[in-house]
Amino acid sequence: MRPTEEVVESLRMALKGAGVVLPSLCVDPVTGASDEPFALVELGRCNVRVAERLASVVRGERPPVGTCVTDVRDGRIGEVMGHVGGKVQLRPVAGGREWDCPAESLELTPPDEVLREQVRWANRARGMRC
């Protein structure tokens, strides 16, 4: 059996690869300092968005909830809000009305494109030309 610290780091990296960060992930200090043969892993607390994304990853949903994707049918960028009836539910990155899209019509959106879209929406809301 690997040391608990090594297992915790392995879990941290696996979660990070799935886009999930548990800020309080660590070796439980009480059991880690005791004579127990296997210390407990403290998963810690997280906000509801992280919990929802973690549940989506565990269910094997692709792309997971919270991921920003592009609908290749029309180029709209949206955040994955859920999966229903074989379709992926998307919401514009700056808010707005959701739409459904087949999973095969989605591409992951690079972070710089997501930021560009958010700025575009913010400028429109302020009446600025883009």
C-alpha positions, 0 to 999 in steps of 0.5 A, spaced: 500 500 500 502 506 498 503 512 503 497 516 504 500 522 502 502 519 495 495 517 495 492 524 496 497 527 491 494 522 486 487 523 487 488 531 487 492 530 480 486 525 477 481 530 480 485 536 477 485 532 470 477 532 470 477 539 472 475 538 479 479 542 485 477 540 492 481 545 496 481 542 503 483 535 500 489 532 505 491 527 510 486 527 516 491 530 521 488 525 527 488 519 524 495 521 520 498 522 527 495 515 530 497 508 530 492 506 525 495 502 519 491 507 514 490 514 515 483 517 513 483 522 507 479 528 508 476 530 502 474 537 505 468 542 503 467 545 497 461 549 494 455 546 490 458 548 483 464 543 485 460 538 488 456 538 481 462 538 477 464 532 481 458 528 481 458 529 473 465 526 472 463 520 477 457 519 472 462 519 466 458 525 463 462 528 457 463 533 457 462 534 465 457 540 468 461 546 468 465 545 462 465 551 457 464 548 450 462 551 443 456 548 439 459 547 432 453 548 429 453 555 430 459 557 433 455 559 440 459 558 446 456 555 452 457 552 459 454 545 460 449 545 465 446 538 465 445 532 460 438 530 459 435 525 454 442 524 450 442 532 449 447 536 453 444 543 456 448 549 455 447 556 457 451 562 454 457 564 458 455 570 460 448 568 462 441 567 458 437 562 455 439 555 455 439 551 449 440 543 447 445 540 443 447 533 441 454 531 444 457 530 438 456 537 436 460 540 441 468 542 442 472 544 448 473 552 448 479 554 450 479 559 456 482 565 452 475 564 447 471 563 453 474 570 456 473 573 450 466 571 449 465 574 457 468 581 455 464 581 449 457 580 453 459 585 458 461 590 453 454 589 449 451 590 456 454 597 457 452 599 450 459 599 448 461 596 440 465 590 440 
